Structure formats: C-alpha cells, structure tokens
Amino acid sequence: MPLRGLQETYLDNVLQQVAPGARLLLSWALPEACLPGRGHGHLNCRENAHVIRRLFVRGFLFHEAHTAWLRAQARPRRAPAADAPRPGA
C-alpha cells in the first residue's frame, strides 16, 4: 500500500483495471515489516483486515479458502542440496 494520503487513490486506480467478476490478487506488507531492522523499503504497512475492508467497501469480497491456498503455494520451500540432481539433468 502506498503512503496513507495516497492509499485511496491508489486503490481506485488499481480497481478500475479489474474487469467485472474478475479476481484480484493483491499483496502488501504487514505492520511487523515496518519495524526497525525488519523488511526493506516498506511504507504504510497494514493489517490484512484493513485492506480487506478497503476492498469490501468498493464491492470486492474476500475469499478465505482461495487466500489460504495461495498462501500455501507461496511459502518458501527448502532449497535442494548443492549436490542434488537437477530435474532433466
């Protein structure tokens, strides 16, 4: 999310590009990423509930099951050992 004063304008501009009935995938930094020594370049970190509310008032619905699935897919996986065979090698 951009700085607080620009947040509503930013959301309006992004959401104008979303076709009716389409799904929107949006990512932002949580407040702990804005703590000193955490994250890099994060501004205006927000709780999930805040962003979900801002989208809800603009007609978007939050899909908890889809969100849980996407988060599971995005979790970092352990890197293979340096001597592990590479796929297709």
GROMACS elastic network, one bead per residue, 0.5 to 0.9 nm:
[ bonds ]
;  ai    aj funct       b0    kb
    1     4     6  0.80072   500
    1     6     6  0.86785   500
    1     7     6  0.62789   500
    1    10     6  0.78839   500
    1    11     6  0.84626   500
    1    27     6  0.83571   500
    1    28     6  0.59472   500
    1    29     6  0.77303   500
    1    42     6  0.88355   500
    1    43     6  0.73118   500
    1    44     6  0.61331   500
    1    45     6  0.68863   500
    1    46     6  0.76360   500
    1    51     6  0.86854   500
    2     5     6  0.80619   500
    2     6     6  0.60588   500
    2     7     6  0.54219   500
    2    10     6  0.71256   500
    2    43     6  0.66510   500
    2    44     6  0.62171   500
    2    45     6  0.86943   500
    3     6     6  0.55275   500
    3     7     6  0.60640   500
    3    43     6  0.63098   500
    3    44     6  0.53202   500
    3    45     6  0.89128   500
    4     7     6  0.51906   500
    4     8     6  0.80782   500
    4    43     6  0.88604   500
    4    44     6  0.62482   500
    5     8     6  0.74859   500
    5     9     6  0.83516   500
    6     9     6  0.53957   500
    6    10     6  0.59961   500
    6    11     6  0.86706   500
    7    10     6  0.51015   500
    7    11     6  0.62295   500
    7    12     6  0.86271   500
    7    44     6  0.88185   500
    8    11     6  0.51926   500
    8    12     6  0.61286   500
    8    13     6  0.86222   500
    8    54     6  0.82871   500
    9    12     6  0.50808   500
    9    13     6  0.61484   500
    9    14     6  0.86455   500
   10    13     6  0.52136   500
   10    14     6  0.62148   500
   10    15     6  0.85537   500
   11    14     6  0.51480   500
   11    15     6  0.59253   500
   11    16     6  0.84569   500
   11    54     6  0.83245   500
   11    55     6  0.80174   500
   12    15     6  0.52546   500
   12    16     6  0.61578   500
   12    58     6  0.85663   500
   13    16     6  0.53480   500
   13    17     6  0.71294   500
   14    17     6  0.56474   500
   14    18     6  0.72555   500
   15    18     6  0.52545   500
   15    19     6  0.85330   500
   15    24     6  0.85080   500
   15    55     6  0.88377   500
   15    58     6  0.85203   500
   16    19     6  0.78842   500
   18    21     6  0.83353   500
   18    22     6  0.64012   500
   18    23     6  0.77321   500
   18    24     6  0.71767   500
   19    22     6  0.53655   500
   19    23     6  0.83743   500
   20    23     6  0.87303   500
   23    60     6  0.88909   500
   24    60     6  0.86894   500
   28    42     6  0.88211   500
   28    45     6  0.70305   500
   28    46     6  0.73372   500
   28    47     6  0.89349   500
   28    48     6  0.84781   500
   28    51     6  0.87219   500
   29    32     6  0.80547   500
   29    33     6  0.60851   500
   29    34     6  0.78251   500
   29    39     6  0.86627   500
   29    42     6  0.66639   500
   29    43     6  0.80944   500
   29    44     6  0.80966   500
   29    45     6  0.50709   500
   29    46     6  0.65342   500
   29    47     6  0.82029   500
   30    33     6  0.56840   500
   30    34     6  0.75068   500
   30    44     6  0.88377   500
   30    45     6  0.50419   500
   30    46     6  0.51299   500
   30    47     6  0.55033   500
   30    48     6  0.73052   500
   31    34     6  0.54549   500
   31    35     6  0.71902   500
   31    44     6  0.79464   500
   31    46     6  0.54841   500
   31    47     6  0.64081   500
   32    35     6  0.54031   500
   32    36     6  0.89678   500
   32    38     6  0.72100   500
   32    39     6  0.84129   500
   32    45     6  0.78457   500
   33    36     6  0.82991   500
   33    37     6  0.85851   500
   33    38     6  0.51836   500
   33    40     6  0.78860   500
   33    42     6  0.67460   500
   33    43     6  0.89311   500
   33    45     6  0.70625   500
   34    37     6  0.82605   500
   34    38     6  0.62501   500
   34    39     6  0.64745   500
   34    40     6  0.80460   500
   34    41     6  0.82721   500
   34    42     6  0.58216   500
   34    43     6  0.67496   500
   34    44     6  0.78065   500
   34    45     6  0.62214   500
   35    38     6  0.54412   500
   35    39     6  0.77408   500
   36    39     6  0.82345   500
   37    40     6  0.81968   500
   39    42     6  0.64673   500
   42    45     6  0.66286   500
   46    49     6  0.81962   500
   46    50     6  0.64041   500
   46    51     6  0.69584   500
   47    50     6  0.54557   500
   47    51     6  0.69080   500
   47    52     6  0.88994   500
   48    51     6  0.54277   500
   48    52     6  0.61400   500
   48    53     6  0.86366   500
   49    52     6  0.50564   500
   49    53     6  0.60799   500
   49    54     6  0.86226   500
   50    53     6  0.52432   500
   50    54     6  0.63161   500
   50    55     6  0.88253   500
   51    54     6  0.50212   500
   51    55     6  0.62916   500
   51    56     6  0.85465   500
   52    55     6  0.52239   500
   52    56     6  0.60276   500
   52    57     6  0.88027   500
   52    60     6  0.84032   500
   52    61     6  0.80245   500
   52    62     6  0.66556   500
   53    57     6  0.63053   500
   53    58     6  0.87381   500
   54    57     6  0.56623   500
   54    58     6  0.68892   500
   54    60     6  0.89507   500
   55    58     6  0.51334   500
   55    59     6  0.66325   500
   55    60     6  0.53811   500
   55    61     6  0.74625   500
   55    62     6  0.84314   500
   56    59     6  0.51283   500
   56    61     6  0.57798   500
   56    62     6  0.75940   500
   57    60     6  0.72870   500
   62    66     6  0.87502   500
   62    67     6  0.81351   500
   63    66     6  0.54784   500
   63    67     6  0.61575   500
   63    68     6  0.87200   500
   64    67     6  0.50628   500
   64    68     6  0.61315   500
   64    69     6  0.86636   500
   65    68     6  0.51607   500
   65    69     6  0.62781   500
   65    70     6  0.87141   500
   66    69     6  0.51558   500
   66    70     6  0.61995   500
   66    71     6  0.86143   500
   67    70     6  0.51627   500
   67    71     6  0.61001   500
   67    72     6  0.85628   500
   68    71     6  0.51859   500
   68    72     6  0.61969   500
   68    73     6  0.87403   500
   69    72     6  0.51514   500
   69    73     6  0.63559   500
   69    74     6  0.88026   500
   70    73     6  0.50850   500
   70    74     6  0.62584   500
   70    75     6  0.88645   500
   71    74     6  0.50845   500
   71    75     6  0.63485   500
   72    75     6  0.54862   500
   73    76     6  0.83920   500
   74    77     6  0.86977   500
   76    79     6  0.87032   500
   77    80     6  0.89935   500
   78    81     6  0.88728   500
   79    82     6  0.85904   500
   80    83     6  0.80923   500
   80    84     6  0.61942   500
   80    85     6  0.87329   500
   80    86     6  0.88400   500
   81    84     6  0.51843   500
   81    85     6  0.87431   500
   82    85     6  0.84971   500
   83    86     6  0.88001   500
   85    88     6  0.86475   500
   85    89     6  0.68975   500
   86    89     6  0.54527   500
